[in-house]
Amino acid sequence: MTSLALLFHLPFLAVAGPLPDPNKSCCIDEDIALAFAHYVTYSRTLPDQFPVNLAVEGLTFIGSSVGVHGRHNAAAWMTKREIQEILVETSDILVESEWRPVPDNSGLDRFFVRGFVSHDNGGIAQNQQFCRGKQGHLSVQARKTALGNILVLSHRKGQPGQDCDAVIASYKEARHFVSGLTSHLPRLALPKEVDTAGIPGSGVGGGMQDAHADIEVQTALSNLDLIDHFEPQMSKQGWQLDAHFDGSHTSGQSWYKEVDGMSLTCLVSVFSSGLTAHLRMQLQAI
């Protein structure tokens, strides 16, 4: 499975990396193998020290695990409910329990990522962050698997003396918040025909004058089918079509938009070889 590089360089909880392969986990139950990665001990019970005892309708507890160095642990649940629905309800419960979303007071917008996103989560980020007092950091993740949708809460102890205000302040100073044009990248949901199981979205990056997002997927759709699927989404987000091209291996469209006193161009392109399609959007200020 492809490992996707994420833009978010947070001062806590690294979430990028390959998901566990249950076929290679000879002595671990399949649901445990799907739920946890980079952990060394597993249990079918929730440890007393875990800061959240989640009671949400439609969730079935899978188990818990402890990280390699013992500083973080995680708990996982299986559900047949939609990913977006379960993430929003879990977030609301945490906020009611005085967990603060990071960044602070960010509302539901914090869920949405830029670039190419899975059709089955509508742009809901796989990793949502919370903090509370000096209790460390809590990450909420959800993803689609062959057994059903899995919700994982990961908890990591904070640095000695570090409270939630310090966590939020450090997050606001992170590269994500000063990355120039990255915040203006479109958000494009992939077609339903594209298998996005285990794919949270594209890797994104950029600077003050440009930004980009890339993802590689397996699909039988043609380049033109993919580009046509993105066209109404671009228009809905205020972009104006400038040009279109379609070749034997590459198709794409260029778009134009005025925002915050800037003139922006965005090239959305697809390069394919067999069933593998490489999607890219390139944003520039002109």
Long-range contacts (C-beta under 8 A, 24 or more apart in sequence): 1-198, 2-199, 2-216, 4-199, 4-200, 4-201, 4-202, 4-203, 4-215, 5-203, 5-205, 6-127, 6-200, 6-203, 6-204, 7-175, 7-176, 7-179, 7-182, 7-203, 7-204, 7-205, 8-127, 8-174, 8-176, 9-174, 9-175, 9-176, 10-102, 10-129, 10-171, 10-174, 11-167, 11-170, 11-171, 11-174, 12-129, 12-137, 12-139, 12-156, 12-167, 13-72, 13-127, 13-129, 13-137, 13-139, 13-154, 13-156, 15-126, 15-127, 15-139, 15-141, 19-143, 19-198, 30-147, 31-62, 31-63, 31-76, 31-78, 31-147, 31-150, 32-62, 32-63, 32-65, 34-145, 34-146, 34-147, 34-150, 35-62, 35-63, 35-65, 35-74, 35-76, 35-150, 35-152, 36-63, 36-65, 36-74, 36-76, 36-152, 38-67, 38-68, 39-65, 39-66, 39-67, 39-68, 39-73, 39-74, 40-65, 40-66, 40-67, 40-68, 41-65, 41-66, 46-75, 47-73, 49-73, 50-75, 50-155, 51-132, 51-135, 51-136, 51-138, 51-155, 52-94, 52-97, 52-138, 52-153, 52-155, 54-90, 54-93, 54-153, 56-86, 56-89, 56-90, 56-93, 58-86, 59-86, 59-151, 62-150, 67-156, 71-156, 71-157, 72-154, 72-155, 72-156, 72-157, 73-154, 73-155, 74-152, 74-153, 74-154, 74-155, 75-152, 75-153, 76-150, 76-151, 76-152, 76-153, 77-150, 77-151, 77-152, 78-147, 78-148, 78-149, 78-150, 78-151, 79-148, 79-149, 79-150, 79-151, 80-148, 80-149, 81-149, 82-149, 83-120, 83-121, 83-124, 83-142, 83-143, 83-144, 83-149, 84-121, 84-122, 84-124, 86-142, 86-149, 86-151, 87-111, 87-124, 87-128, 87-140, 87-142, 87-151, 90-140, 90-151, 90-153, 91-128, 91-140, 94-130, 94-138, 94-140, 97-132, 98-132, 99-130, 99-131, 99-132, 99-138, 100-130, 100-131, 100-132, 100-164, 100-168, 101-128, 101-129, 101-130, 102-129, 102-130, 102-131, 102-137, 102-167, 102-168, 102-171, 103-168, 103-171, 103-172, 103-177, 104-168, 112-187, 113-187, 113-200, 113-201, 113-204, 114-182, 114-183, 114-185, 114-186, 114-187, 114-204, 114-213, 115-185, 115-186, 115-187, 115-188, 115-201, 115-202, 115-203, 115-204, 115-213, 115-214, 115-215, 115-281, 116-188, 116-190, 116-201, 116-202, 116-213, 116-215, 116-279, 116-281, 117-187, 117-188, 117-189, 117-190, 117-200, 117-201, 117-202, 118-144, 118-189, 118-190, 118-196, 118-199, 118-200, 118-201, 119-189, 119-190, 119-191, 119-192, 119-194, 119-196, 120-144, 120-192, 120-196, 121-200, 122-189, 123-187, 123-189, 123-201, 125-200, 125-201, 126-200, 126-201, 127-200, 129-171, 131-158, 131-164, 131-167, 131-168, 132-164, 133-163, 133-164, 134-158, 134-161, 134-162, 134-163, 134-164, 137-167, 143-197, 143-198, 143-200, 144-196, 144-197, 144-198, 145-197, 145-198, 146-197, 179-205, 179-206, 179-207, 179-211, 180-206, 180-207, 180-208, 180-209, 180-210, 180-211, 181-206, 181-207, 181-208, 181-209, 181-210, 181-211, 181-264, 181-283, 181-284, 181-285, 182-206, 182-211, 184-211, 184-257, 184-259, 184-260, 184-264, 184-283, 185-211, 185-212, 185-213, 185-266, 185-281, 185-283, 186-233, 186-234, 186-237, 186-239, 186-266, 186-268, 186-281, 187-233, 187-237, 188-230, 188-233, 188-234, 188-268, 188-281, 189-233, 190-215, 190-217, 190-229, 191-219, 191-221, 191-225, 191-226, 191-229, 193-219, 193-220, 193-221, 194-218, 194-219, 194-221, 195-219, 202-279, 206-283, 209-284, 209-285, 210-282, 210-283, 210-284, 210-285, 211-282, 211-283, 212-280, 212-281, 212-282, 212-283, 213-280, 213-281, 214-278, 214-279, 214-280, 215-278, 215-279, 216-276, 216-277, 216-278, 216-279, 217-276, 217-277, 217-279, 218-275, 218-276, 218-277, 219-275, 219-277, 220-275, 221-277, 222-251, 222-272, 223-249, 223-250, 223-251, 223-270, 223-271, 223-272, 223-277, 224-251, 226-251, 226-270, 226-277, 226-279, 227-251, 227-252, 227-253, 227-268, 227-270, 230-268, 234-266, 234-268, 239-266, 249-273
